[in-house]
Amino acid sequence: MARLTIQTPVGPAIVELDAVADARRLLVIGHGAGGGIDAPDLLAVGKSCLARGISVARVLQPYRVAGKKGVPQTGTLDQAWRAVIASLGRRKATAGLEFVYAGRSSGARVACRCAADESSRPRAIAVVALAFPLHPPGRPDKSRLAELAGVPVPVLVVQGLNDPFGMPPPAPGRRIEQVPGDHGLKRGTAGIGELVAGWIEALPADRTT
């Protein structure tokens, strides 16, 4: 594993990079609002992906590197993500790989928004959203479905059956996997990891690069 410090316009991000020899794909995954890259579901997904020959980069946003818990504005989060993606796209171990953007909760929103943003390079071939916060608890009128709907590539959403942040609906190109538990996705993490890794492995080869 390589621990990288990547400079972004909003401060340094930390990336834990596990590069697999002869990998074809790279999963770049971010954390939730107040969490970090050692969340159980992130670790399980990373472990399963590595076992299938998929490289993994876990991204700690600059505000968390700085020890802050308050989440910055979406533009700040997205700026940092795009800078990390661009840096990984230039790095010898990851250049030329097919990128899958991913995240849990707030990080899932970042992955979706940046996948929809054509300035993000390398482009995502798919998005994995763990515990996507469809709306604030008890506020279904504050829907964030547009962020999911705007993703132009295949999306896998893994959502706890009892998640108070809501259950996104399936749609063409959007697969919803309901699993036991709530927003924390702390139950059955090994199964979640296998589900995500299997889905990524089965994606068709990207023909646009």
N, C-alpha and C positions, 0 to 999 in steps of 0.2 A: 504494500500500500504506500502511496505517495501522498504526503500532506502538502497541499499547495496553498500559497497565499496569492490571490489574484486581485490586482488593483482594479477598482471600478470607479465610475464618476462619483459614487456616493460612499466611498470608503472601501477598505479591503474585505474581500470575502475569503472564506476558508473552504477548500475543496478536498475531500478525502477521495482519492482516485485509486480504484482497483482496475488496472488495465490487464486484460486477458490477451495472451499471445494469439494472433490470428483471429481476433474478434471481428465480427462484421457490424455489430451494433453497440451503441453506448447509451445506457440509461443515465440521464442526468436528473437527479431527484432532490427536491427541496422540502423543507420542514414546515410545520404549522406555525401559527402566530407566535406563541410563547414557548415553543419547543425547540428541539435541536435535531441534529442528524443522527443521534443515537436512539431515536424513538423505536420501539419494538417492531412496528410494521415496516419502517424504512430498512432496518437491519435485516429483517426476514426477506424482504423483496430483494435486497442487495445480495444476500447469500444465495438465493435461488437463481438469480440471474447469473452470477459468477459460475455456478455449477453447470449452467447451460452455455457457457462460453460468451456471455454478454458482459462487456465491461461496464463498470458502475462508477459514477461520480456523485457523491453526496455533497450538497452545497449548503453552507452555512451563510446566511445573508449578513451583510455588513452590520446591520443594527444589532444582531445577536453577537457578532464578533466583538462589538463594542460594549457588550454586557447590558444592552437595553431590552426591555420587554415590550414597550409600547411599539405597535406596528406602524411603520411609516406609511405615507400615501402610496397608492398603487403605482404611480409613476416612478417613485423611488425604488420600489421592489423590482419593477420590470426593468429599469435601467441596469440595476446590478445583475439581474439574470442574463440579460442580453450580453453584457460585458463578459460574464463567465463563459457563456456559450461560445462567444467569439474567440476567447482565449483557448478554450479546449479544441476548437476547430483548427487552431494553428499549431497545437502541440503535437510533437512527433507520435506519441503513443495513441492519440485519438483522432488525428487529422484523417479525413477520408472515411470515417465510420458513419453509419446511419444513426442519427440522433433521435432518441425518444425522450421527450420532455415529460417530467413527472413531478408529483408533489403530494403532500397531504394537507388537507384543509386550506389554509391561506396559500400554501405552496402550490396546491392544485390549481387555484385561481390564477396564480402567476404563470404556471405552465400553459394554461389555456389561453390567456391573453397574449402571451409571447408567441405561441404557435400560430395565432391569428394575425400577428403583426409581421408583415412581409420584410421588415427591416431586421428581423432576427436571423442571424446566420451563424452556423449552418441551420437550415430549416429542419423542423421536426417532421419525421415520417409518421409519428403517432404520439398520442398523449395518454398518460396514465394518471387518473385522479383518484387519490385515496381520501375518503371521507370529504367529498366535495360539499362545502357549506352552501347549500342551495338557497337558504334564507336564514336570518337570525332566528334563534329559538322563539317560537310563538309569533313570528312575524312573516307568515307566508306571502304577505303583500309586498315584501321587500325582496323579491326573487332576483337571483343572479343567474338564472337559466341562460340569459343571453351570452354569458361568457362561455358556457358549454356549447351552445348552439353556433357560436361563431368560429369554432375550431374546424379548419378545412381538411383535417386528416382523421383517421380512425381514433376513437376515444374509448378507453376502458375506464369505467367508474366502479370502484369497490366501496360499497356503502353498508354501514351497520344497520341492521333491521330496526333498531331502536334509536337511531340518530336523531336528536332533537333539531338538527339543522336541515331536516327534510330528506326526501328521497327523489333524486332526479328521475325523470321519465326516460325510457329508452327512445331511440330515434334511429333513422338510417345512419349508419356509421358510428353510432354510439351504443356500446354494450354496457348494461348495468348488471353488476353482480352483487346480490344482497347476501351479506354474511352475518352470523350471529354477533351481537354486541351493539355498542353505541358509537359515538363519534371518535372515541379513542382507538378503536380497532385493536384492542389488546388481547382479544380472544382468537385463538386459531391462527396465529400469525404465520406459522409454517405453511398452512394451507393457502393463506393470502399470498405468500411469497411464490408458491408454486403456480398459483392461478395467474399472477402477473407475468412471471417468467415464461410460462407456457404460451400466453397470449402474444408476448413480444416475439418469441421464437417463431410463432406461426404466421407472423405478418409477412405479406408478400414483399419481395425485394423492391426497393425503390428504384423506379425507372427514370426519375427526373434528374438524377445526379450524373 
